[in-house]
Amino acid sequence: MYNRITLFRVERGLSRKDLAAAVGINPQTIGFLERGTYSPSVELALKLAAVFGVPVDTLFSLNPFPSLATQIASGGHRREESSDE
């Protein structure tokens, strides 16, 4: 499973400890998730997505995410922005 936890966490200025506290898990688990060595439960995935205010499929995917440069070049960032309206 692929994820963008690090991207969202750093963008929000959260430490692993802060994020772990927000969802009620050990900070080490955040590290395992970010490295892709641990797959979250559905409950944990939903909690993490809620912390960042994004749909679960924006944070997690079964396929690699395209690079941000590729998404911006293709206009993919507009879909996420427009979903907030």
FIVONU-516920 format. One line per field, with one value per residue: residue number from 1; x, y, z of N, C-alpha, C, CB in turn; residue in one letter. Coordinates in nm, 3 decimals. Atoms other than C-alpha are relative to their C-alpha. Glycine has a CB too. Layout:
BEGIN
num: NUM,...;
n.u: X,...;
n.v: Y,...;
n.w: Z,...;
ca.u: X,...;
ca.v: Y,...;
ca.w: Z,...;
c.u: X,...;
c.v: Y,...;
c.w: Z,...;
cb.u: X,...;
cb.v: Y,...;
cb.w: Z,...;
residuo: a,...;
***
This chain:
BEGIN
num: 1,2,3,4,5,6,7,8,9,10,11,12,13,14,15,16,17,18,19,20,21,22,23,24,25,26,27,28,29,30,31,32,33,34,35,36,37,38,39,40,41,42,43,44,45,46,47,48,49,50,51,52,53,54,55,56,57,58,59,60,61,62,63,64,65,66,67,68,69,70,71,72,73,74,75,76,77,78,79,80,81,82,83,84,85;
n.u: 0.085,-0.074,0.067,-0.056,0.005,-0.111,0.028,0.102,-0.047,-0.098,0.070,0.076,-0.092,0.018,-0.102,0.060,0.060,0.126,0.098,0.035,0.091,0.129,0.077,-0.004,-0.092,-0.140,-0.073,-0.071,0.094,0.001,-0.121,0.022,0.096,-0.064,-0.095,0.073,-0.023,0.118,0.125,0.093,0.137,0.095,0.025,-0.115,-0.004,0.104,-0.043,-0.108,0.060,0.077,-0.094,-0.046,0.116,0.001,0.054,-0.098,-0.073,-0.100,-0.110,-0.044,0.029,-0.060,-0.098,-0.083,0.051,-0.087,-0.074,0.075,-0.028,0.083,0.139,0.018,-0.009,0.120,0.120,0.058,0.020,0.129,0.104,0.001,0.045,0.142,0.083,0.029,0.104;
n.v: -0.117,-0.126,-0.107,-0.136,-0.049,-0.092,-0.125,-0.075,-0.029,-0.109,-0.120,-0.054,-0.032,0.096,0.103,0.135,0.009,-0.076,0.074,0.122,-0.040,-0.040,0.119,0.098,0.111,-0.022,-0.071,0.096,0.050,-0.100,0.027,0.121,-0.034,-0.086,0.081,0.102,0.132,0.033,-0.047,-0.036,0.051,-0.095,-0.102,-0.090,-0.075,-0.103,-0.100,-0.080,-0.085,-0.104,-0.098,-0.086,-0.055,0.047,0.135,0.107,0.032,-0.104,0.031,0.140,0.058,0.130,-0.025,-0.117,-0.131,-0.073,-0.107,-0.125,-0.076,0.058,-0.038,-0.143,-0.018,0.053,-0.066,0.087,-0.070,-0.071,0.090,-0.002,-0.131,-0.018,0.086,-0.071,-0.100;
n.w: 0.000,0.012,-0.073,0.001,-0.138,-0.025,0.071,-0.072,-0.135,0.007,0.046,-0.113,-0.109,-0.110,-0.022,-0.008,-0.133,0.004,0.081,-0.075,-0.109,0.058,0.039,-0.109,0.022,-0.035,0.105,0.085,0.101,0.108,0.078,0.078,0.105,0.098,0.078,0.074,-0.056,-0.079,0.062,-0.107,-0.001,0.059,-0.102,-0.007,0.126,-0.009,-0.098,0.059,0.103,-0.069,-0.054,0.110,0.069,0.138,0.017,-0.021,0.123,0.024,-0.089,0.022,0.131,0.027,0.107,-0.030,0.037,0.094,-0.068,-0.008,0.122,0.105,-0.027,0.026,0.144,0.065,-0.055,-0.101,-0.127,0.004,-0.046,-0.145,-0.044,0.029,-0.084,-0.124,0.023;
ca.u: 0.000,0.124,0.056,0.118,0.127,0.471,0.370,0.056,0.222,0.513,0.285,0.079,0.390,0.313,0.575,0.523,0.451,0.183,0.013,0.028,-0.136,-0.410,-0.510,-0.427,-0.132,0.240,0.471,0.671,0.360,0.354,0.712,0.618,0.321,0.529,0.791,0.520,0.616,0.278,-0.071,-0.330,-0.666,-0.968,-1.033,-0.681,-0.689,-1.015,-0.874,-0.561,-0.764,-0.988,-0.689,-0.578,-0.932,-0.897,-1.068,-0.894,-0.804,-0.612,-0.393,-0.371,-0.355,-0.290,-0.087,0.203,0.100,0.222,0.483,0.349,0.520,0.335,0.003,0.049,0.150,-0.160,-0.395,-0.458,-0.428,-0.747,-0.958,-0.856,-0.908,-1.251,-1.368,-1.360,-1.620;
ca.v: 0.000,0.348,0.661,1.032,1.056,1.218,1.479,1.579,1.559,1.783,2.024,2.065,2.105,1.795,1.571,1.194,1.224,1.491,1.285,0.969,1.150,1.285,0.933,0.745,0.532,0.497,0.739,0.437,0.321,0.649,0.577,0.225,0.362,0.631,0.376,0.144,-0.143,-0.143,-0.121,0.058,-0.080,0.081,0.263,0.405,0.506,0.693,0.865,0.976,1.106,1.297,1.463,1.596,1.670,1.461,1.152,0.823,0.768,1.097,0.964,0.591,0.394,0.039,0.184,0.429,0.792,0.998,1.255,1.593,1.753,1.513,1.585,1.960,1.941,1.735,1.956,1.678,1.922,2.095,1.785,1.788,2.162,2.151,1.869,2.114,2.340;
ca.w: 0.000,-0.087,0.113,0.134,0.512,0.520,0.263,0.452,0.794,0.695,0.511,0.829,1.046,1.253,1.409,1.407,1.778,1.718,1.446,1.656,1.949,1.721,1.613,1.933,1.823,1.896,1.709,1.584,1.400,1.205,1.097,0.988,0.794,0.625,0.517,0.386,0.616,0.789,0.639,0.850,0.955,0.793,1.120,1.134,0.766,0.828,1.137,0.951,0.657,0.900,1.066,0.727,0.607,0.292,0.148,0.230,-0.136,-0.138,0.143,0.052,-0.271,-0.386,-0.676,-0.660,-0.662,-0.958,-0.866,-0.762,-1.063,-1.293,-1.122,-1.142,-1.508,-1.588,-1.386,-1.130,-0.840,-0.952,-0.877,-0.511,-0.478,-0.640,-0.413,-0.120,-0.280;
c.u: 0.090,-0.076,0.076,0.001,0.110,-0.027,-0.101,0.047,0.096,-0.066,-0.076,0.089,-0.015,0.120,-0.071,-0.072,-0.135,-0.108,-0.045,-0.098,-0.139,-0.086,0.009,0.087,0.141,0.071,0.080,-0.090,-0.009,0.122,-0.015,-0.096,0.068,0.099,-0.069,0.023,-0.116,-0.121,-0.100,-0.132,-0.088,-0.025,0.114,0.011,-0.103,0.038,0.109,-0.055,-0.079,0.091,0.043,-0.116,-0.007,-0.069,0.111,0.081,0.096,0.126,0.060,-0.038,0.065,0.107,0.084,-0.068,0.091,0.074,-0.086,0.022,-0.086,-0.146,-0.027,0.000,-0.126,-0.128,-0.067,-0.024,-0.134,-0.114,-0.010,-0.048,-0.151,-0.088,-0.034,-0.115,-0.137;
c.v: 0.124,0.108,0.131,0.060,0.102,0.136,0.086,0.040,0.119,0.130,0.067,0.037,-0.090,-0.092,-0.136,-0.016,0.072,-0.077,-0.125,0.032,0.033,-0.120,-0.114,-0.122,0.039,0.074,-0.093,-0.051,0.099,-0.021,-0.123,0.026,0.081,-0.077,-0.110,-0.141,-0.048,0.057,0.028,-0.077,0.104,0.114,0.101,0.085,0.113,0.110,0.091,0.095,0.115,0.107,0.099,0.061,-0.038,-0.136,-0.104,-0.027,0.111,-0.030,-0.138,-0.049,-0.138,0.011,0.121,0.129,0.060,0.109,0.127,0.085,-0.050,0.040,0.146,0.026,-0.048,0.064,-0.083,0.066,0.071,-0.087,0.004,0.134,0.016,-0.086,0.066,0.098,-0.054;
c.w: 0.000,0.077,-0.014,0.140,0.025,-0.063,0.077,0.139,-0.001,-0.043,0.114,0.119,0.120,0.012,-0.004,0.133,0.004,-0.075,0.074,0.112,-0.053,-0.036,0.101,-0.024,0.043,-0.113,-0.093,-0.112,-0.116,-0.089,-0.087,-0.116,-0.110,-0.088,-0.080,0.051,0.085,-0.073,0.111,-0.009,-0.068,0.099,0.007,-0.126,0.003,0.098,-0.059,-0.106,0.064,0.058,-0.108,-0.079,-0.146,-0.008,0.017,-0.126,-0.043,0.081,-0.026,-0.138,-0.009,-0.109,0.037,-0.045,-0.106,0.077,0.002,-0.124,-0.115,0.020,-0.032,-0.150,-0.071,0.052,0.107,0.134,0.004,0.053,0.152,0.053,-0.019,0.086,0.132,-0.015,0.028;
cb.u: -0.097,0.019,-0.014,-0.081,0.013,0.131,-0.054,-0.128,0.068,0.113,-0.097,-0.104,-0.020,-0.127,0.075,0.108,0.095,0.022,0.060,0.127,0.057,0.023,0.047,-0.135,-0.001,0.070,0.094,0.052,-0.139,-0.002,0.119,-0.055,-0.119,0.073,0.102,0.037,0.128,0.009,-0.056,-0.028,-0.050,-0.134,-0.021,0.129,-0.025,-0.134,0.053,0.106,-0.092,-0.085,0.124,0.088,0.000,0.144,-0.068,-0.071,-0.098,-0.056,-0.047,-0.060,0.050,-0.107,-0.071,0.138,-0.011,-0.083,0.137,0.040,0.149,0.013,-0.035,0.111,0.122,-0.006,-0.098,0.087,0.112,-0.033,0.026,0.137,0.076,-0.027,0.071,0.123,0.006;
cb.v: -0.001,0.041,-0.037,0.090,-0.117,-0.058,-0.030,-0.082,-0.123,-0.036,-0.035,-0.100,0.140,-0.082,0.022,-0.110,0.059,0.137,-0.037,-0.066,0.121,0.084,-0.050,-0.045,-0.044,-0.135,0.099,-0.118,-0.023,0.145,-0.018,-0.113,0.078,0.114,-0.063,0.006,0.000,0.055,-0.105,0.149,-0.031,-0.069,-0.066,-0.081,-0.093,-0.063,-0.069,-0.092,-0.082,-0.062,-0.070,-0.080,0.148,-0.008,-0.014,-0.128,-0.027,0.139,0.008,-0.093,0.092,-0.101,0.021,-0.013,0.093,0.061,0.027,0.078,-0.009,-0.153,-0.028,0.083,-0.073,-0.150,0.028,-0.117,0.099,0.044,-0.143,-0.032,0.110,-0.029,-0.132,0.072,0.051;
cb.w: 0.123,-0.149,0.148,-0.095,0.099,-0.055,-0.141,0.011,0.061,-0.098,-0.113,0.044,0.042,-0.020,0.137,-0.018,0.107,-0.067,-0.137,0.057,0.075,-0.124,-0.135,0.028,-0.149,0.030,0.062,0.084,0.061,0.059,0.092,0.090,0.059,0.071,0.093,-0.143,0.082,0.146,-0.102,-0.004,0.146,-0.039,0.138,0.022,-0.121,0.043,0.128,-0.061,-0.092,0.111,0.059,-0.093,0.012,-0.056,-0.139,0.045,-0.111,0.037,0.143,0.107,-0.114,-0.042,-0.136,-0.067,0.124,-0.119,-0.071,0.125,-0.037,-0.001,0.145,0.068,-0.054,0.020,-0.110,0.021,0.022,-0.143,-0.048,0.054,-0.075,-0.143,0.025,0.047,-0.142;
residuo: m,y,n,r,i,t,l,f,r,v,e,r,g,l,s,r,k,d,l,a,a,a,v,g,i,n,p,q,t,i,g,f,l,e,r,g,t,y,s,p,s,v,e,l,a,l,k,l,a,a,v,f,g,v,p,v,d,t,l,f,s,l,n,p,f,p,s,l,a,t,q,i,a,s,g,g,h,r,r,e,e,s,s,d,e;
***
